[in-house]
Each structure stands twice: as structure tokens, then as C-alpha cells.
């Protein structure tokens, strides 16, 4: 039994009631990205895993959504999305199993303006 599976088993022991989706998903695990501050035009991939009550990975597609217009969410496969920074501000992404049966917390990204273009330090000739 892996460390994560032992943790999930312990967590389940303390739960009186556990919501399980129609696909058998008990947990939605989101891999936190190394970078959450992006510059307009940058992108980062975000991954999720659907787990059953014992902590085993299920091959269940994960839907991804954002309520914000500062980022775009492009689905790469059933578990991975690419977050693309579109405009300065913050943007949130959420993973969903089924028809809102199981919903993750939001992962928040901060989007900043790109740096101004560098100007040449060479003096103009007359």
C-alpha cells in the first residue's frame, strides 16, 4: 500500500459519509503546478487524477472549467489541461467529475503584464 493510499484509507475511516460519483470516483486529486504566476502569453499544464475510495487511479475523464476570462483552458487529454495566460489579473481553474458530482477546489493563477520591450542603448547617428 502506498503512502497516499494509506492516507486515503485513514481519511476514509474518519468519514461517516463519502460522496462517490456514478463512475466510482471518491477523490479528485489535482497536481499543484510549480508555477502559478504567468505572464500574458505563457502557459502551464495542470494534471488531475480520479481515485476510488481505496486510492486506486481510475480511468475516468476529468472536465476542466474556468469562470474567468484572464486564462484559457485547453484540454490535452482526459486528465491534463494547458492553462494559457490571456490578460493581467487572476484566473481560476476547477476540475469536475460527471455532472458536478465531484468538484475540486479552484487552482488560482496570477497573470501579469509582459515586460516592456527593451530599448536600444545605442545613440542614434545624425
C-alpha positions in Angstrom: 0.0 0.0 0.0 1.5 3.4 -1.0 1.8 6.3 1.4 -1.1 8.1 -0.5 -3.3 5.0 -0.3 -2.7 4.7 3.5 -3.5 8.4 3.9 -6.8 8.0 1.9 -7.7 4.8 3.9 -7.1 6.7 7.2 -9.2 9.6 5.9 -12.0 7.3 4.9 -12.0 5.7 8.3 -12.8 9.1 9.8 -15.6 9.9 7.3 -19.1 8.9 8.1 -20.3 9.6 4.6 -18.3 9.8 1.5 -19.6 11.2 -1.8 -18.8 8.8 -4.7 -19.6 9.7 -8.3 -21.6 7.4 -10.6 -18.2 6.4 -12.1 -16.9 5.3 -8.7 -14.7 8.3 -8.1 -14.3 9.2 -4.4 -11.4 11.7 -4.7 -10.2 14.2 -7.3 -6.5 14.8 -6.9 -5.0 17.9 -8.6 -1.3 18.1 -9.0 -0.3 21.6 -8.0 1.7 23.3 -10.7 5.2 24.5 -9.9 4.3 27.9 -11.3 1.2 29.9 -10.5 2.3 33.3 -11.7 2.2 33.6 -15.5 3.0 36.4 -18.0 0.4 37.1 -20.7 1.1 34.6 -23.5 2.7 32.0 -21.1 1.2 28.6 -20.4 1.4 25.8 -17.9 0.0 22.3 -17.8 -2.2 21.1 -14.9 -3.0 17.5 -14.2 -5.6 15.7 -12.2 -6.4 12.1 -11.2 -9.6 10.4 -10.3 -9.3 8.0 -7.4 -11.6 5.4 -6.0 -12.3 5.0 -2.3 -9.2 2.8 -1.8 -6.9 5.4 -3.6 -6.6 3.5 -6.9 -6.4 5.6 -10.1 -9.5 5.3 -12.2 -9.5 6.0 -16.0 -12.3 8.5 -15.8 -12.2 11.7 -17.8 -11.9 14.9 -15.9 -13.7 18.0 -17.2 -12.0 21.4 -16.6 -13.5 24.8 -16.4 -12.8 28.4 -15.6 -15.2 31.2 -14.7 -12.5 33.8 -15.7 -11.6 35.4 -19.0 -8.0 36.1 -18.0 -7.0 32.5 -18.8 -7.9 29.9 -21.4 -8.2 26.2 -20.6 -7.3 23.8 -23.4 -7.9 20.1 -22.7 -4.9 18.0 -23.8 -6.2 14.6 -22.7 -8.7 13.2 -20.2 -6.5 14.3 -17.2 -4.4 17.2 -18.4 -5.1 20.8 -19.5 -3.0 23.6 -20.7 -3.6 27.0 -18.9 -2.9 29.9 -21.2 -2.5 33.4 -19.8 -4.6 35.9 -21.7 -4.9 39.1 -19.7 -3.5 40.5 -16.4 -5.4 39.7 -13.2 -6.1 36.4 -11.6 -7.7 33.3 -13.2 -9.1 30.2 -11.6 -9.4 26.6 -12.9 -11.5 23.8 -11.5 -11.7 20.1 -12.2 -15.1 18.3 -12.4 -16.2 14.7 -12.5 -19.5 13.9 -14.0 -22.3 16.4 -13.9 -20.8 18.3 -11.0 -20.9 15.1 -8.9 -17.3 15.8 -7.6 -15.7 19.2 -7.9 -12.2 20.3 -7.0 -11.2 23.5 -5.2 -10.1 26.2 -7.6 -6.4 26.5 -8.5 -5.6 30.2 -8.9 -3.1 31.7 -11.3 -1.9 35.2 -11.2 -1.4 36.7 -14.7 0.9 39.7 -15.1 1.7 42.1 -18.0 4.7 41.2 -20.1 7.7 43.3 -19.5 8.0 46.4 -21.7 10.2 45.9 -24.8 13.8 46.9 -24.3 15.1 50.0 -26.0 18.4 50.1 -27.6 21.2 51.9 -25.7 23.0 52.8 -28.9 22.7 56.5 -29.7 21.2 57.5 -33.0 23.5 58.9 -35.6 22.7 62.2 -37.3 
